[in-house]
Amino acid sequence: MDPHEVKLTQYSHGAGCGCKIAPGVLDQILGQLGAQTEDPRLLVGHGARDDAAVYDLGDGTAAVSTTDFFMPIVDDPHTFGRIAAANAISDIYAMGGQPLMAIAILGWPVDKLEPEVAGRVLEGGRSICAEAGIPLAGGHSIDSPEPIFGLAVTGRVTVAKLKKNGGAAVGDRLYLTKPLGVGMVTTAQKKGRVQAEHLQAAADNMTKLNKVGAALGNIEGVHAMTDVTGFGLAGHALEMARVTGVDLAVKSNWLPALDRAGLEAYHAAGCIPGGTRRNFASYGAELDLEGGGDFERDLLCDPQTSGGLLVAAAPSAAAEVEAALRAAGCHASAIGEVISGTGRVKLTD
């Protein structure tokens, strides 16, 4: 089997972060864990529903630990490895930290796919680790029914500069560093409707590292940060809103999209990920959809794989934040603001 010709997506039932367990179901699962075990040095644990765990090292810095893995979202093995690696490392950047090293997680259907194909996946993952300036230091593999790849990543952050998903303050401006629509494009690919340029744009978007998170971590006026993945912008925005008890108001016509006209055409053709519907079913009651129509609603709930960072920053820090975003080649315009409320997300005109 030529690893350059295999189509990985035909071997999996899900795709990328769209494989995530629906938010409502996940709440039921995590609810069985009970309270977090108390440890004064554990600064962020599972109870915070944040992007990574954070452990105080006692010298003004903390270790940041995360893991993320999923099934193929693209056919090319090397690109799949790059996407999965960029997605996993993103959690470190979302905390304002710097990654230090990664460990590979590989599940492989050895009776269906040759080892050479798995090698291409690992090569892709290692190439992204090299871009992040870290080693892919080892890993673990199992024989599984479907191909799975991801990383466990360890990073470090200055405790005083740690960014969490909580902390957004009324008046903060909201930024999203990458455009939305990956879920619709990859669903169009599955349905045989995708345009090559849209698929390439989605792949480029998913393999772009969120390195800017480390720079944003150095900006005092950045109050909260999280990365946007399988729960969609709405789901991750809700997590940010609930922690502080504020509302996040997002402008429908300010939402960045890969190609709005192209996405609207895919949406009209029924290229809507199953994850979009699961997301809305889980948290739709907490959304106020005053602005936009069905397309904007589904774009808000579209599951992103290796999506951008959602950032809440004080107006006084806007110039510094936008300069950092432009320097990193990211979307640098505000998409909304934080307003007083009860932990909801509002979509306005």
HUSUL-V900587 format. One line per field, one symbol per residue. psi: psi as a letter, one per 40 degrees, with the letter a starting at -180 (. if undefined). A space follows every 50 residues. Layout:
# HUSUL-V900587
psi: ???
This chain:
# HUSUL-V900587
psi: hheeeigddeeieahaeeeihidddddddddedaihhhheehdhaddefa diihhheefeiihhhiihiaiheidhddddddddddddddddddeeihid iihihhhhgeedhidddddddddddddddddefiigeaaiiihidihhia ihhhaiihdeehhieiehiheiihiheiiiedddddddddefeiiddddd ddddddehifdddddddehdehdiiiihbdeidddddddddddefiihhh hdeehhidgdddddddddeeghidddddddddedeehhgdiiaddddddd ehhihfaahhhhiideeddddddddddefiheiieaihiiaffihhhi.
